[in-house]
Amino acid sequence: MPDPRSPDPLSPDLLDRIRSRAAAHDRDNTFPHDDLADLAGAGYLRALVPAGFGGLGLSLTDVVRSQAALAGAAPATALAVGMHLIWTGVARTLWDAGDPSLEFVLRDAGAGEIFAFAISEAGNDLSLFGSTTVAEPMPDGAYAFTGTKIFTSLSPVFTRLATFGLDSVSPDAPKLVHAVLERDDERIVSLADWDTVGMRATQSHTTRLERARAEPSRVHRRLDAGPSADPLVVAIFQNFEILVSAVYVGIAERALDLAVLAARSRVSARSGLSKDADPATRRRVAVAALEIDAVRPRLESLARDVESSADHGDQWFRALVGLKLAATTAARAVVGEAITVAGGAAFASDHELSRLYRDVLAGGFHPSNDDAALSTVATAVLGPPPT
C-alpha cells in the first residue's frame, strides 16, 4: 500500500549532518546555528504554517514523526526548534478552529520570524494559570511587561517572544495578559546563563523583561487568573505536551537502536557468543522496546485528535499531561536499559548514550512536571480535593 504520510522535510542526509554536530554543541555548550540554518533551508520552521501563509502545511502528526526523528539525531536541537513549532502549532490549531487571533503568528512565521516561549518563572508552579510578571496597561492598548522568565529556549536567535503576565490595575483586574513581543535587546535581556547537565545546545537562557512593549495588535488574550479552558490555553497544552513528548519518544527510539547495535557487537569472553544471544540482554532490549510500543501510538493518536478537533471535554488536560509523563518516563527507562546493554563504554562522557542519559533528565522540568501531572489526573478522576 502507498505510504499516506506527507513528505518529510528532514532528509536522511540532513539528519546525518545534524547528528554529526550534536556532540560538539553539547561539549562546547553552544547553540546549533548550523542546525537551525539547515532546518530553515528545508522549510522545517514553517512545517505547521498553512501553505496560504507561506508554510508547508504539514499536519501535527507529520511533525510529531519528524520531531521524533530529529530528536534521534540531536535531542537539544529538536527540543529548541520544537518551541518555535509549538507556537506555530498553537496558531494553526486556533486558525483551523476559526479563531484568527494568532493569524499574525502564521504570517510572521511564514516570513521567517522565529518564535520562542517566555512562560516559566522561578518558583511559580501555576504554569499558565498565574504569573509573577507585571503586565502594565498603556493608554494606547499596548502592554509593558516586567519580570523574569526562565528556560527560554532559542534565546540566541528568536525574533518574536510569546509571553504573559498579570494585569493587576485595570478595572477588571486581575487579568492574565498574553502577547507577542518583538525582540528588543534593551528591554528583553538574555542573561546567557545556560550551563546545565543536559539539553545544553537549547541555550534556554533566563530572560529579563524590562517594560518590554507589546503592541496592541499583538495582545491576543486577557484571561481571568486561575485555571482556564480558553481555546488558547487548551491549544498551548495540546501542542506543547504533544511536541515535547515527541522529542522524548525520539530519544527513546535512538537509545533502543544503540542498544541493539551494542548487543550485536559485544562478544562474551565466557561463551564466545555475541550479547544478542544472552537471555538477560535480550530481556532488557525487549523491555525497552515495550516501553516505546506503549507510548508511540498514544502520541500519534493524540496528535490526530488535535487535528480532527476530537471532543475530550474536560479530559483533555488529563490526556495531555499523561502523555508527557509517560513519554519522559519511558525515555528515562529505555536509556537506562540501553546503557546497561552497552556496558562500561557508555559511562564515558563522550559516548552518545551518556549524552542521552543527561538529556532525558530535562523531561522532569517541562510543564507539567511529574507531581503536577499526577495532580491533574487525580482531579480528572476523583474531582477536586475535599476542602
C-alpha positions as a Markdown table, in Angstrom:
| # | Residue | x | y | z |
|---|---|---|---|---|
| 1 | Met | 0.0 | 0.0 | 0.0 |
| 2 | Pro | 1.2 | 3.6 | -0.6 |
| 3 | Asp | 2.5 | 5.5 | 2.4 |
| 4 | Pro | -0.2 | 8.0 | 3.3 |
| 5 | Arg | 2.1 | 10.3 | 5.2 |
| 6 | Ser | 3.1 | 13.7 | 3.9 |
| 7 | Pro | 6.6 | 14.3 | 2.6 |
| 8 | Asp | 9.1 | 14.7 | 5.4 |
| 9 | Pro | 11.3 | 17.8 | 5.0 |
| 10 | Leu | 14.0 | 16.1 | 7.1 |
| 11 | Ser | 16.0 | 14.0 | 4.6 |
| 12 | Pro | 18.4 | 11.3 | 5.9 |
| 13 | Asp | 21.4 | 13.4 | 4.7 |
| 14 | Leu | 20.1 | 16.4 | 6.7 |
| 15 | Leu | 19.6 | 14.2 | 9.8 |
| 16 | Asp | 23.1 | 12.7 | 9.4 |
| 17 | Arg | 24.6 | 16.2 | 9.3 |
| 18 | Ile | 22.8 | 17.3 | 12.4 |
| 19 | Arg | 23.8 | 14.1 | 14.2 |
| 20 | Ser | 27.4 | 14.7 | 13.3 |
| 21 | Arg | 27.4 | 18.1 | 15.1 |
| 22 | Ala | 25.4 | 17.2 | 18.2 |
| 23 | Ala | 28.2 | 16.0 | 20.4 |
| 24 | Ala | 30.3 | 19.1 | 19.8 |
| 25 | His | 27.4 | 21.5 | 20.6 |
| 26 | Asp | 26.8 | 19.6 | 23.8 |
| 27 | Arg | 30.5 | 19.5 | 24.8 |
| 28 | Asp | 31.0 | 23.2 | 24.0 |
| 29 | Asn | 27.7 | 24.4 | 25.4 |
| 30 | Thr | 26.9 | 26.2 | 22.1 |
| 31 | Phe | 23.7 | 26.9 | 20.2 |
| 32 | Pro | 23.4 | 24.9 | 16.9 |
| 33 | His | 23.2 | 27.8 | 14.5 |
| 34 | Asp | 24.3 | 25.4 | 11.7 |
| 35 | Asp | 21.4 | 23.0 | 12.5 |
| 36 | Leu | 18.9 | 25.9 | 12.5 |
| 37 | Ala | 20.2 | 27.2 | 9.2 |
| 38 | Asp | 19.8 | 23.7 | 7.6 |
| 39 | Leu | 16.3 | 23.2 | 9.1 |
| 40 | Ala | 15.2 | 26.7 | 7.9 |
| 41 | Gly | 16.5 | 25.9 | 4.5 |
| 42 | Ala | 14.5 | 22.7 | 4.4 |
| 43 | Gly | 11.4 | 24.7 | 5.3 |
| 44 | Tyr | 11.0 | 22.9 | 8.7 |
| 45 | Leu | 10.4 | 26.0 | 10.7 |
| 46 | Arg | 7.3 | 26.6 | 8.5 |
| 47 | Ala | 6.2 | 23.0 | 8.7 |
| 48 | Leu | 2.9 | 23.7 | 10.6 |
| 49 | Val | 2.2 | 27.0 | 8.8 |
| 50 | Pro | -0.6 | 26.6 | 6.2 |
| 51 | Ala | 0.5 | 27.0 | 2.6 |
| 52 | Gly | -1.6 | 30.1 | 2.2 |
| 53 | Phe | 0.8 | 31.8 | 4.7 |
| 54 | Gly | 4.0 | 30.6 | 3.1 |
| 55 | Gly | 4.3 | 27.3 | 5.0 |
| 56 | Leu | 4.5 | 23.6 | 4.2 |
| 57 | Gly | 1.0 | 22.9 | 5.7 |
| 58 | Leu | 2.0 | 19.7 | 7.3 |
| 59 | Ser | -0.2 | 18.0 | 9.9 |
| 60 | Leu | 0.6 | 17.8 | 13.6 |
| 61 | Thr | 1.0 | 14.1 | 13.1 |
| 62 | Asp | 3.5 | 14.7 | 10.3 |
| 63 | Val | 5.6 | 17.0 | 12.6 |
| 64 | Val | 5.4 | 14.6 | 15.5 |
| 65 | Arg | 7.1 | 12.0 | 13.4 |
| 66 | Ser | 9.7 | 14.5 | 12.1 |
| 67 | Gln | 10.4 | 15.7 | 15.7 |
| 68 | Ala | 11.0 | 12.2 | 16.9 |
| 69 | Ala | 13.4 | 11.6 | 14.0 |
| 70 | Leu | 15.2 | 14.9 | 14.7 |
| 71 | Ala | 15.5 | 14.1 | 18.4 |
| 72 | Gly | 17.1 | 10.8 | 17.5 |
| 73 | Ala | 19.8 | 12.8 | 15.7 |
| 74 | Ala | 20.2 | 15.8 | 18.1 |
| 75 | Pro | 17.8 | 16.0 | 21.1 |
| 76 | Ala | 18.7 | 19.5 | 22.1 |
| 77 | Thr | 18.2 | 20.8 | 18.6 |
| 78 | Ala | 14.8 | 19.1 | 18.4 |
| 79 | Leu | 13.7 | 20.5 | 21.8 |
| 80 | Ala | 14.8 | 24.0 | 20.9 |
| 81 | Val | 13.3 | 24.1 | 17.5 |
| 82 | Gly | 10.2 | 22.5 | 19.0 |
| 83 | Met | 9.4 | 25.6 | 20.9 |
| 84 | His | 9.0 | 27.5 | 17.7 |
| 85 | Leu | 7.0 | 24.7 | 16.2 |
| 86 | Ile | 4.8 | 24.6 | 19.3 |
| 87 | Trp | 3.9 | 28.3 | 19.0 |
| 88 | Thr | 3.1 | 28.0 | 15.3 |
| 89 | Gly | 1.1 | 24.9 | 16.1 |
| 90 | Val | -1.0 | 26.9 | 18.6 |
| 91 | Ala | -1.7 | 29.5 | 16.0 |
| 92 | Arg | -2.5 | 26.7 | 13.5 |
| 93 | Thr | -4.9 | 24.9 | 15.9 |
| 94 | Leu | -6.8 | 28.2 | 16.6 |
| 95 | Trp | -6.9 | 29.1 | 12.9 |
| 96 | Asp | -8.3 | 25.7 | 12.0 |
| 97 | Ala | -11.0 | 26.2 | 14.6 |
| 98 | Gly | -12.0 | 29.5 | 13.1 |
| 99 | Asp | -10.1 | 31.7 | 15.6 |
| 100 | Pro | -7.9 | 34.2 | 13.8 |
| 101 | Ser | -6.4 | 35.8 | 16.9 |
| 102 | Leu | -3.0 | 34.4 | 16.1 |
| 103 | Glu | -3.1 | 34.8 | 12.4 |
| 104 | Phe | -0.1 | 37.3 | 12.7 |
| 105 | Val | 2.0 | 34.4 | 14.1 |
| 106 | Leu | 1.3 | 32.3 | 11.0 |
| 107 | Arg | 2.2 | 35.3 | 8.7 |
| 108 | Asp | 5.3 | 36.1 | 10.6 |
| 109 | Ala | 6.5 | 32.5 | 10.8 |
| 110 | Gly | 5.8 | 32.1 | 7.1 |
| 111 | Ala | 8.0 | 35.1 | 6.5 |
| 112 | Gly | 10.9 | 33.6 | 8.5 |
| 113 | Glu | 10.4 | 35.0 | 12.0 |
| 114 | Ile | 11.5 | 32.7 | 14.9 |
| 115 | Phe | 9.2 | 32.4 | 17.9 |
| 116 | Ala | 10.2 | 31.5 | 21.5 |
| 117 | Phe | 8.3 | 30.9 | 24.7 |
| 118 | Ala | 8.8 | 33.1 | 27.8 |
| 119 | Ile | 6.3 | 31.4 | 30.1 |
| 120 | Ser | 8.1 | 29.7 | 33.0 |
| 121 | Glu | 9.1 | 31.6 | 36.2 |
| 122 | Ala | 11.2 | 30.5 | 39.1 |
| 123 | Gly | 9.2 | 29.2 | 41.9 |
| 124 | Asn | 5.9 | 29.6 | 40.1 |
| 125 | Asp | 4.1 | 26.2 | 39.8 |
| 126 | Leu | 0.9 | 27.7 | 38.4 |
| 127 | Ser | 2.1 | 27.2 | 34.9 |
| 128 | Leu | -0.3 | 29.1 | 32.6 |
| 129 | Phe | -2.7 | 29.9 | 35.4 |
| 130 | Gly | -0.8 | 32.6 | 37.2 |
| 131 | Ser | 2.2 | 34.8 | 36.7 |
| 132 | Thr | 4.7 | 36.9 | 38.7 |
| 133 | Thr | 5.4 | 39.1 | 35.7 |
| 134 | Val | 3.8 | 42.5 | 35.7 |
| 135 | Ala | 1.7 | 43.4 | 32.6 |
| 136 | Glu | 1.3 | 47.1 | 32.7 |
| 137 | Pro | -1.6 | 48.5 | 30.6 |
| 138 | Met | -0.6 | 51.5 | 28.4 |
| 139 | Pro | -3.0 | 54.2 | 27.2 |
| 140 | Asp | -3.0 | 53.1 | 23.6 |
| 141 | Gly | -3.9 | 49.5 | 24.4 |
| 142 | Ala | -0.3 | 48.2 | 24.4 |
| 143 | Tyr | 1.2 | 46.4 | 27.5 |
| 144 | Ala | 4.6 | 46.8 | 29.1 |
| 145 | Phe | 5.9 | 43.5 | 30.6 |
| 146 | Thr | 8.3 | 43.5 | 33.5 |
| 147 | Gly | 9.6 | 40.2 | 35.1 |
| 148 | Thr | 12.0 | 37.3 | 34.9 |
| 149 | Lys | 11.3 | 34.2 | 32.8 |
| 150 | Ile | 13.4 | 31.0 | 32.8 |
| 151 | Phe | 14.0 | 28.2 | 30.3 |
| 152 | Thr | 13.7 | 30.5 | 27.3 |
| 153 | Ser | 14.8 | 28.1 | 24.5 |
| 154 | Leu | 16.2 | 29.6 | 21.3 |
| 155 | Ser | 17.5 | 32.6 | 23.3 |
| 156 | Pro | 20.3 | 33.4 | 20.9 |
| 157 | Val | 18.1 | 33.6 | 17.8 |
| 158 | Phe | 14.5 | 34.3 | 18.5 |
| 159 | Thr | 12.9 | 37.3 | 16.8 |
| 160 | Arg | 9.5 | 37.0 | 18.5 |
| 161 | Leu | 8.8 | 36.2 | 22.1 |
| 162 | Ala | 5.4 | 34.8 | 23.2 |
| 163 | Thr | 4.9 | 35.7 | 26.9 |
| 164 | Phe | 2.3 | 36.5 | 29.5 |
| 165 | Gly | 1.9 | 38.5 | 32.7 |
| 166 | Leu | -0.6 | 39.7 | 35.3 |
| 167 | Asp | -2.5 | 43.0 | 34.9 |
| 168 | Ser | -3.5 | 43.9 | 38.4 |
| 169 | Val | -4.5 | 47.5 | 37.9 |
| 170 | Ser | -7.2 | 47.6 | 35.2 |
| 171 | Pro | -10.8 | 48.0 | 36.3 |
| 172 | Asp | -11.5 | 44.3 | 35.5 |
| 173 | Ala | -8.3 | 43.1 | 37.1 |
| 174 | Pro | -6.7 | 40.6 | 37.8 |
| 175 | Lys | -6.3 | 39.5 | 34.2 |
| 176 | Leu | -3.6 | 37.3 | 32.6 |
| 177 | Val | -2.4 | 39.1 | 29.5 |
| 178 | His | -1.0 | 37.1 | 26.6 |
| 179 | Ala | 1.0 | 38.8 | 24.0 |
| 180 | Val | 3.9 | 38.5 | 21.5 |
| 181 | Leu | 6.9 | 40.8 | 21.7 |
| 182 | Glu | 9.3 | 41.8 | 19.0 |
| 183 | Arg | 12.9 | 41.4 | 20.1 |
| 184 | Asp | 14.4 | 44.5 | 21.7 |
| 185 | Asp | 17.7 | 43.7 | 23.3 |
| 186 | Glu | 17.4 | 46.8 | 25.6 |
| 187 | Arg | 14.1 | 45.7 | 27.1 |
| 188 | Ile | 14.3 | 41.9 | 26.6 |
| 189 | Val | 17.6 | 41.0 | 28.2 |
| 190 | Ser | 19.1 | 37.5 | 27.8 |
| 191 | Leu | 21.4 | 36.6 | 30.7 |
| 192 | Ala | 23.4 | 34.0 | 28.8 |
| 193 | Asp | 23.4 | 31.8 | 31.9 |
| 194 | Trp | 22.6 | 28.3 | 30.4 |
| 195 | Asp | 25.1 | 25.8 | 31.7 |
| 196 | Thr | 23.3 | 22.6 | 32.5 |
| 197 | Val | 23.7 | 18.9 | 32.8 |
| 198 | Gly | 21.8 | 18.1 | 29.6 |
| 199 | Met | 19.9 | 19.7 | 26.7 |
| 200 | Arg | 22.8 | 22.1 | 26.6 |
| 201 | Ala | 22.5 | 23.2 | 23.0 |
| 202 | Thr | 19.0 | 24.6 | 23.5 |
| 203 | Gln | 20.7 | 27.6 | 25.2 |
| 204 | Ser | 17.5 | 28.3 | 27.2 |
| 205 | His | 18.7 | 31.4 | 29.0 |
| 206 | Thr | 17.0 | 33.3 | 31.7 |
| 207 | Thr | 15.2 | 36.4 | 30.2 |
| 208 | Arg | 14.5 | 39.7 | 31.9 |
| 209 | Leu | 11.7 | 41.8 | 30.6 |
| 210 | Glu | 12.2 | 45.4 | 31.5 |
| 211 | Arg | 9.0 | 47.2 | 30.5 |
| 212 | Ala | 9.1 | 45.3 | 27.2 |
| 213 | Arg | 6.3 | 46.6 | 25.0 |
| 214 | Ala | 3.7 | 44.5 | 23.2 |
| 215 | Glu | 1.9 | 46.4 | 20.5 |
| 216 | Pro | -1.9 | 46.5 | 20.8 |
| 217 | Ser | -2.3 | 44.2 | 17.7 |
| 218 | Arg | 0.0 | 41.7 | 19.4 |
| 219 | Val | -2.0 | 41.5 | 22.7 |
| 220 | His | -4.2 | 38.5 | 21.9 |
| 221 | Arg | -5.8 | 37.4 | 25.2 |
| 222 | Arg | -6.8 | 38.8 | 28.5 |
| 223 | Leu | -8.0 | 35.9 | 30.7 |
| 224 | Asp | -9.1 | 35.6 | 34.3 |
| 225 | Ala | -6.4 | 34.4 | 36.6 |
| 226 | Gly | -6.6 | 30.7 | 37.6 |
| 227 | Pro | -7.5 | 27.5 | 35.7 |
| 228 | Ser | -8.9 | 28.1 | 32.3 |
| 229 | Ala | -10.3 | 26.1 | 29.4 |
| 230 | Asp | -10.0 | 29.0 | 27.0 |
| 231 | Pro | -9.1 | 27.8 | 23.5 |
| 232 | Leu | -5.7 | 29.4 | 23.7 |
| 233 | Val | -4.8 | 27.6 | 26.9 |
| 234 | Val | -6.1 | 24.3 | 25.6 |
| 235 | Ala | -4.1 | 24.8 | 22.3 |
| 236 | Ile | -0.9 | 25.6 | 24.2 |
| 237 | Phe | -1.3 | 22.4 | 26.3 |
| 238 | Gln | -2.1 | 20.4 | 23.2 |
| 239 | Asn | 0.8 | 21.5 | 21.1 |
| 240 | Phe | 3.3 | 21.8 | 23.9 |
| 241 | Glu | 2.7 | 18.4 | 25.5 |
| 242 | Ile | 2.5 | 16.5 | 22.2 |
| 243 | Leu | 5.5 | 18.0 | 20.6 |
| 244 | Val | 7.7 | 17.8 | 23.7 |
| 245 | Ser | 6.6 | 14.2 | 24.1 |
| 246 | Ala | 7.7 | 13.5 | 20.5 |
| 247 | Val | 11.2 | 14.6 | 21.5 |
| 248 | Tyr | 11.5 | 12.1 | 24.3 |
| 249 | Val | 10.0 | 9.3 | 22.2 |
| 250 | Gly | 12.7 | 10.1 | 19.6 |
| 251 | Ile | 15.4 | 9.9 | 22.3 |
| 252 | Ala | 14.0 | 6.5 | 23.4 |
| 253 | Glu | 13.9 | 5.1 | 19.9 |
| 254 | Arg | 17.5 | 6.2 | 19.3 |
| 255 | Ala | 18.6 | 4.6 | 22.6 |
| 256 | Leu | 17.0 | 1.4 | 21.6 |
| 257 | Asp | 18.8 | 1.5 | 18.3 |
| 258 | Leu | 22.1 | 1.9 | 20.1 |
| 259 | Ala | 21.2 | -0.9 | 22.5 |
| 260 | Val | 20.7 | -3.2 | 19.5 |
| 261 | Leu | 24.0 | -2.2 | 17.9 |
| 262 | Ala | 25.8 | -2.8 | 21.2 |
| 263 | Ala | 24.1 | -6.2 | 21.7 |
| 264 | Arg | 25.2 | -7.3 | 18.3 |
| 265 | Ser | 28.7 | -6.0 | 18.5 |
| 266 | Arg | 29.7 | -7.1 | 22.1 |
| 267 | Val | 31.1 | -10.6 | 22.5 |
| 268 | Ser | 31.1 | -12.6 | 25.7 |
| 269 | Ala | 34.6 | -13.8 | 26.7 |
| 270 | Arg | 32.9 | -16.6 | 28.6 |
| 271 | Ser | 30.7 | -18.1 | 25.9 |
| 272 | Gly | 32.2 | -16.6 | 22.7 |
| 273 | Leu | 28.7 | -15.5 | 21.7 |
| 274 | Ser | 27.6 | -12.0 | 20.9 |
| 275 | Lys | 25.5 | -10.4 | 23.5 |
| 276 | Asp | 22.3 | -10.6 | 21.4 |
| 277 | Ala | 22.3 | -14.3 | 22.3 |
| 278 | Asp | 22.4 | -13.6 | 26.1 |
| 279 | Pro | 19.0 | -14.0 | 27.7 |
| 280 | Ala | 19.5 | -11.1 | 30.1 |
| 281 | Thr | 20.5 | -8.8 | 27.3 |
| 282 | Arg | 17.5 | -9.9 | 25.2 |
| 283 | Arg | 15.2 | -9.3 | 28.1 |
| 284 | Arg | 16.5 | -5.7 | 28.6 |
| 285 | Val | 16.1 | -4.9 | 24.9 |
| 286 | Ala | 12.6 | -6.3 | 24.9 |
| 287 | Val | 11.6 | -4.3 | 28.0 |
| 288 | Ala | 13.0 | -1.1 | 26.2 |
| 289 | Ala | 11.0 | -1.9 | 23.1 |
| 290 | Leu | 7.8 | -2.4 | 25.0 |
| 291 | Glu | 8.2 | 0.9 | 26.7 |
| 292 | Ile | 8.3 | 2.6 | 23.3 |
| 293 | Asp | 5.4 | 0.4 | 22.0 |
| 294 | Ala | 3.3 | 1.7 | 24.8 |
| 295 | Val | 3.8 | 5.4 | 24.2 |
| 296 | Arg | 4.4 | 5.9 | 20.4 |
| 297 | Pro | 0.8 | 5.0 | 19.4 |
| 298 | Arg | -0.6 | 7.2 | 22.2 |
| 299 | Leu | 1.5 | 10.1 | 21.0 |
| 300 | Glu | 0.2 | 9.9 | 17.4 |
| 301 | Ser | -3.3 | 9.2 | 18.4 |
| 302 | Leu | -3.5 | 12.4 | 20.5 |
| 303 | Ala | -1.9 | 14.4 | 17.6 |
| 304 | Arg | -4.6 | 13.1 | 15.3 |
| 305 | Asp | -7.3 | 14.0 | 17.9 |
| 306 | Val | -6.0 | 17.6 | 17.8 |
| 307 | Glu | -6.1 | 17.7 | 14.0 |
| 308 | Ser | -9.7 | 16.4 | 14.0 |
| 309 | Ser | -10.9 | 18.6 | 16.9 |
| 310 | Ala | -11.8 | 15.5 | 18.8 |
| 311 | Asp | -14.1 | 16.2 | 21.8 |
| 312 | His | -12.3 | 15.1 | 25.0 |
| 313 | Gly | -14.3 | 17.6 | 27.0 |
| 314 | Asp | -12.7 | 18.2 | 30.4 |
| 315 | Gln | -10.4 | 15.2 | 30.0 |
| 316 | Trp | -8.1 | 16.9 | 27.5 |
| 317 | Phe | -5.7 | 18.1 | 30.2 |
| 318 | Arg | -5.6 | 14.5 | 31.7 |
| 319 | Ala | -4.8 | 13.0 | 28.4 |
| 320 | Leu | -2.1 | 15.6 | 27.5 |
| 321 | Val | -0.2 | 15.6 | 30.8 |
| 322 | Gly | -0.5 | 11.8 | 31.0 |
| 323 | Leu | 1.2 | 11.5 | 27.6 |
| 324 | Lys | 4.0 | 13.8 | 28.6 |
| 325 | Leu | 4.6 | 11.9 | 31.8 |
| 326 | Ala | 4.5 | 8.6 | 30.0 |
| 327 | Ala | 6.9 | 9.7 | 27.3 |
| 328 | Thr | 9.5 | 11.2 | 29.6 |
| 329 | Thr | 9.3 | 8.2 | 32.0 |
| 330 | Ala | 9.7 | 5.8 | 29.1 |
| 331 | Ala | 12.7 | 7.7 | 27.7 |
| 332 | Arg | 14.5 | 7.5 | 31.1 |
| 333 | Ala | 13.7 | 3.8 | 31.3 |
| 334 | Val | 14.8 | 3.0 | 27.8 |
| 335 | Val | 18.1 | 5.0 | 28.1 |
| 336 | Gly | 18.8 | 3.2 | 31.3 |
| 337 | Glu | 18.3 | -0.2 | 29.8 |
| 338 | Ala | 20.4 | 0.7 | 26.8 |
| 339 | Ile | 23.3 | 1.9 | 29.0 |
| 340 | Thr | 23.2 | -1.5 | 30.8 |
| 341 | Val | 23.3 | -3.3 | 27.5 |
| 342 | Ala | 26.1 | -1.2 | 26.1 |
| 343 | Gly | 28.2 | -1.8 | 29.2 |
| 344 | Gly | 31.1 | 0.3 | 30.6 |
| 345 | Ala | 31.8 | 2.1 | 27.3 |
| 346 | Ala | 28.5 | 4.0 | 27.8 |
| 347 | Phe | 29.9 | 5.5 | 31.0 |
| 348 | Ala | 32.4 | 7.6 | 29.0 |
| 349 | Ser | 31.4 | 11.2 | 28.8 |
| 350 | Asp | 31.8 | 11.2 | 25.0 |
| 351 | His | 29.5 | 8.2 | 24.4 |
| 352 | Glu | 26.2 | 9.0 | 22.8 |
| 353 | Leu | 24.2 | 7.1 | 25.4 |
| 354 | Ser | 26.0 | 9.2 | 28.1 |
| 355 | Arg | 24.6 | 12.3 | 26.4 |
| 356 | Leu | 21.2 | 10.9 | 26.1 |
| 357 | Tyr | 21.2 | 9.9 | 29.8 |
| 358 | Arg | 21.8 | 13.6 | 30.6 |
| 359 | Asp | 19.3 | 14.9 | 28.1 |
| 360 | Val | 16.4 | 12.8 | 29.4 |
| 361 | Leu | 16.8 | 14.4 | 32.8 |
| 362 | Ala | 15.3 | 17.6 | 31.4 |
| 363 | Gly | 12.0 | 15.8 | 30.9 |
| 364 | Gly | 11.1 | 16.2 | 34.5 |
| 365 | Phe | 11.3 | 20.0 | 34.3 |
| 366 | His | 8.9 | 20.7 | 31.4 |
| 367 | Pro | 5.4 | 21.6 | 32.4 |
| 368 | Ser | 3.6 | 19.7 | 33.6 |
| 369 | Asn | 6.2 | 18.1 | 35.9 |
| 370 | Asp | 5.5 | 14.7 | 37.4 |
| 371 | Asp | 3.8 | 15.9 | 40.5 |
| 372 | Ala | 1.6 | 18.4 | 38.6 |
| 373 | Ala | 0.7 | 15.8 | 36.1 |
| 374 | Leu | -0.4 | 13.3 | 38.7 |
| 375 | Ser | -2.4 | 16.0 | 40.5 |
| 376 | Thr | -4.2 | 16.9 | 37.2 |
| 377 | Val | -5.1 | 13.2 | 36.5 |
| 378 | Ala | -6.3 | 12.7 | 40.1 |
| 379 | Thr | -8.6 | 15.7 | 39.8 |
| 380 | Ala | -9.9 | 14.4 | 36.5 |
| 381 | Val | -10.7 | 11.0 | 38.1 |
| 382 | Leu | -11.7 | 12.0 | 41.6 |
| 383 | Gly | -12.7 | 15.6 | 41.3 |
| 384 | Pro | -11.1 | 18.5 | 43.2 |
| 385 | Pro | -9.6 | 17.5 | 46.6 |
| 386 | Pro | -12.0 | 17.9 | 49.5 |
| 387 | Thr | -11.7 | 21.2 | 51.4 |
